[in-house]
């Protein structure tokens, strides 16, 4: 078996075997297969595609290229949620305490933010003293004891994926459904959960800009997950505007807490309840998705989810006072309103530009080593379909550097389109993909 023959085989659209795909992944990870050979193979995949069995084989080869987290010591059915990334996406902070409050173990590995999307790990560090680098033994102990723990990803989780993605990024081979799906699912499978619920974003702030592409990705990932014995669901959600009204780090945590108190924005609550319902349904905690939703709603009404969040923060070394008083979170020294320059309805928001505005303020990373400011962020006042008068505030920016705040305000205003005709109502959720297929909403 040699790489030349395998590149040629895929170039002519032939199907690779499981053994051949493992040979490619293992060889590239070890350095035996060179970058130029892997680049040629990836381009052949982009041009000729991969079938279901090839995609599953690629996923599992990458998943097994490093550590496979063993969660067998955790009692019960382990559930996890993954988002394909968006702006203002703090659903993990809302749904994890709700699900854990109902006795379902949430054993979650999350990442830091890079670019315009925020990371769950960064947001959690808004709690003074909170640690996401607890030992595996403590991670398992916490999940067994209180049904919830969130830690940073290990350096050796699916290392083949990291190496392959770095090459895809510079060889114009990112936009292939099989490569994207296997990249995401390799890390989730290596993370060890029994039930995986995927939040597949679509729109101007998502990786997949069109609904058709988002559906194709969701279907591919669900097929992979169920094909390797993991109960997998995908919820296709809107990212044509930020989720909720807060974009930043501590400001997003505060909004998640408000949602657990029953005072959160409708879109954030709806997406969180839908994702959480499938986590419960997949874990067989509820007979129907409707029943699961009602159970989750009760955890907000009786404050058990809010108390679970506080317990989780304490267990990982954090000060939980801010759970009950969000005014304790870090505060920026400068506030500036972004004012509309004319009358009209908000008909379009370039969502990733809103994320970049947060980055300009200091709330995101341009490189992996960039320092972020947990106190800065954006409070959105006007979203799609809202009527606006000239001089009315579209948003309030929070920052600690006057020059950055001024630049961010200019950028934010350019992300909005105002027209005289009111647009159609925005959907929060476009569809659900299960092993039985797609249900559109």
N, C-alpha and C positions, 0 to 999 in steps of 0.2 A: 504494500500500500504506500503510495507516495502522493504528495500534494499536487504535483503537476497533473496527474491523472484525475484527481478529484475536482480540480478547477475546471478541467476540460469537460468532465462529466456534467457538471452543473451548467457550464456554458451552453451545452446542447440541450438543456432542459430535462436531463435525466434525474431520477430520484436517488438520493443518497441513502445508504443504510444507517442504522443506529451506530454501528461500529465505525463507519467512515466519519460520521459527524463527531463522535467522541475522539477519534484520532486527530481531527482538525483542531478541536477546542483544546484538548490536552497538549497537543504539539505547540500551538500558539502560546498557551499559558506558560509553558516551560521554556520557550524561546527557540525550540527546534524548528518551528515554522516561522519564517521571516515576515516582517510587516508587508513587504511588497507582494508576497504570495497570498497573505490573508486579505489584502486590499482587493486583489483580483477576484478572490472567491466571493467577498462581500458584494462586489459589483455584479458578479454573475447571479447571485441570489436576488439582488434588486431587479435585474432584467428578466430573470426566468421564474422567480418565486420559489416557495417551498410549500409542500403539502402538509396536512395535519401531522402525520407521523414524523416528518422531518423537523417540524417546528417543535414538537414535544421533545424529540431527541436533543435538539439544540438547547432547549430550556434546561433539561435535566443534566446535560453535560456541563453547562455553566453553573448550575446549582451545586453540583458535586465537585466543582473545581476548588472549593475551599471548605470552610466550616459549614456543617449542617447542624443547626441548633436542635438539640434533643430536648423536647418538652414533655417527654413521657413521665417525668416525675411530677408533673402538674395534674391534679385531679380534674376530670371532666373534659368536655369538648372545648378545645382552645379556638378562639375566634380572633380574626385580625381584619383590619380595613386598610386599604391603600388608595390614595388619590393620585391621579396622573398630574396633578399640580395646577394651582390657580392662584388668584389674588383674593386675599381676605378669607382663605380657606382654613377655618379653625374647627372643622367638624370633629376631629379626633378628641378635642378638649370637651366637646359636648356629649358625644355619643358613648365614649369609653366609660365615664362614670355611670351613665344610665344603664348600660349593659352589665357592668360589674355589680351595680346595686341589685340586680336581679339574679346574681349568683353565677353568671357566666364568666369564665376566666378570659380576660383580655391581656394577652402576652404580646406586647407590641414593640417592634424595633422601628425607630423613626430616624429621619435625617435632618441635617441643617439646611437652611435656605441658601440658594446660590442664584444670583440674578434677581429677577423680579418676583419670584415665588418665595414665600416665607416657609421656614422649617418649624415643625412642631417642637423640636428640641430647643431651638432658640426661644420660642415663646414661653416654654415651661421655665426657662431660666430667669423669667421675670419674677418668679418667687425667690426671694432671698434665701440662699443656701441650698437650693434644689440641685440634685446631682442626677445626671443621666448616665453615669459611668459606673454604676454599681456592679459588683461581681455577679457572674451567672448564678451562683448559689443563692445570693440575696434576691435576685430577680425572680427565681423560681419560688423561693420562700414567700415573697410578697404576693405573688399571684395566688399561691395556695391559701395564704392567710386572708387576703382581702379582695382577691379576684382581679387585681389590676396592677400592672407595672409597665412603664415605658422607658426604654433605654436607647442610647445611640447605637447605630449599626457598627458591628465589629469590622475591623480593618480587613479581615480575611473572609468576609461574606461574599460569595460569588466573585472572586477576583478576576475570573475570565471575562465576566461581563464588563467590569471596569476597563480592562485592557482592550477589549473589542470595541466598546463604545468610544473610547478615546480615538481609535483608528477610524471608526465610522464618522466621527465628528469632523474629520479633516479630509475625508475622501468622498463626500457627497453621497454617503450610503446610509443616512439616518432614516429616510422616509420609506421604509418597507415594513408592512404590517407584521410579518413573521419575525423580523429582527427586533422591532419595538416590543411586541408582545412577549417574546422569549426573554428579552432584557428585564422587563418588569417582573415577570412571573418567576424567573430564576431566583431573584432575591426573596420573593414572598415564600416560595417553596422551601428555600434554605432556612427561612425564619421559623419553620416548624408548625405553623397553625393548621388546625384541622378544617376550619371554615374560613374562606377568604371572600370578603366583600370588596368589590372594586368600585371606586367613584371615578368614572370616566368623564372628564370635563370636555365640553365642546363650546367653541366660540372664540371671540377675539382675544381672550386671556388664557386660552388653553393651548396645549401642544397640538391637538387636532382642531383645526379651525372650522371644519365643516361637519355637519351631523352625520353624513354618510361615512366619512373617515372614522368618526368616533364610534359609530355602530360596528364598523368592521373590526376595529381594535378591541372593542368590548367582546364581540363574538369570538375572536381569536383567543383572548385571554381566558374566557370561560371554558372554551374547548380544551385549552391546555390544562387548566386546573382540574377539571373533572376527568380529563384523560389520565392524570397521574394520581387519582384517588382523593383529591381535595374538593370538598363541597364548595363550589365557586359561583358567585353571582356578580353581575355588573349593573350599576345604576348609572345611566347617562344623564348628567346634570349640566345646567347652564353656566357658562362662564363668559357671556357677552357683557357682563358687568360684574364687579366684585361681589363676593358672597357676604351678605350682611352689610353693615354700615361702617365697619372699622377695618383699617388696613395698617399693619404695623406689628409690633410684638406685644408689649404689655397692654396696648389698647385693644388688641384682639382677644387676649386672655380675659380682660374685663368684660368684653361683649359675650364671650362664651359663658362666663359666670352669670351674667344677666339672663341669658337664655335658660340656664339651669334654674334660675329663680322665677321663670315664667314671664320674663319681660324682654325677651330677645326679638330680633327681627324675624319676620315671617319666613323669608327664604332660608335662612340658616336653620331655623327650627324644622322646616319641612324636609330639607335635605338630610339633616341629622336623624330625624325620626325614620325616614325611609331606609337609610343605610343601616341604622340600628335594628330595624324590624327584620331585615334579612339576616343579620347576624344572629338574632334570637331564633328565627325560623330555621336557619341552617343548623343551629346547635340543638334543634328539636325541643327548645324551651317553650315554644308556642305551636299550636296546631295549625294556625293560619297567620298570614302576615298581618291581617287586621287585628287579631288578638295580640300579636307582638307589639304593634303600635300602641294599643291601649295600655299594655303593661309598662311601656316606656313613658307614656304620658303620666302615669301615676307616680313614677319616680321623681318627676318634676313637681307634681302637686304636693307630695308628702315630704319633699326636700331630701329624700334618701340619696338622690344622685349628687346633690350639692355637698352633702356630708361625705359621700364617697370620694369626691374630688379632694376635699380637705384631708381625709385620711390618707389618700394616695400621696399628696404633697408632703405630709409629715413623714411618711414611711421612707421617702427618698431624700430626707434631710432638709426639706424646705420649710419656710415659715408660712403656715396656712392662714395667717391673719387676714391676708388680702382676699381670701375666698369669701369672707364675710364683710369686708370693707375694701372695695376696689380703689378707694382713694389712696390706699397705701402703696399702690404701684408707683414706679418711677414716673416723674412728671417732667415734660419738656418746659423750657423757660420761655419759648416764643410761641405765640398763636397767631395765625394769619388766615383770614377768610379769603377764599377764591370766589370772586363775584362774577355773575353772568354779565356778558356785554350786550345782551339783547333779550327781548321777550321770545318765548316759544316753548315747545315741548322737547324734552330730552329724547332724541330719536336714535342716537348712537353713542356708545362709549367705547373707546379703544382701551380695553381692559388692561392689556399688558403695559400700556403707558401709565396707568394709575399705579401699577406695581413699580414701574421705573421711577415714578415720582417719589414713592416711599424710599426707594434706594438712594435717590438724590438727597433726601433728608437725612440719610444715615441709617435707615432701617433695613438695608439689604447689603449683600456682598457682591462686589465686582469680581473678586477672586476668592479662593477658598480660605486665604489668610486674612481677609479684610475683617476689621473690627466693626461690630454693629452697635447701634445705640438703641437700647431696649425701650427708651422713653418716647422716641419720635413716632409719628404716624399720621394718619388721615382719618377724619370723621366725615363721612359722606352724608350730605343732606338731600341731594337730588339724584334720583336714579331713573332708569328708562321709563318713559311714559309720564313722568312728572312735569307739571306746568311750572315755568320759571319766568320771573319778571327781571328786567334789566336791573342790575345792582343787587339782586338777591344772591345769597351765598349758595354756591354749589357744594362747597366743602370747607372744613376748617383744617388747616395744616398745623402740626405740632413739631417744632424743631428746636435746636440749640445753637444754630449758626445762621445769622441773618442772611448771608449771601446764599446759602443753600436753600433757605426757606423761599427767598425771592425767585430763585431759579426753578424751584419745585412748583411754585404758583403758576408761572408761565407755562410750564410743561403740562400741568393739570388742566388748565383751561383749554389747551389745544386738543385734549383727548375727548372733548365733548362736542357733539353736533346738536344744534337746536334748530327745529323747523316749526312751521305753523300748524302742521297737521299731526294730531295725536297718533302715535303708533299703536299697534295691537298689543294686548297684554302679554307680558313676558311669561314663558313657562319656566318653572323651576326644574322640572324633571321631564325628560323627553322619552324615556323608555327604560325597561328592565330587560336584561338578558339573563336567562337561566339555561340549564342544560336542555330545556324543552324549546328554546328559541327566544325570539324577541317579541316583547309586548310594547307597542308604541302608545304614548299618551298624547 
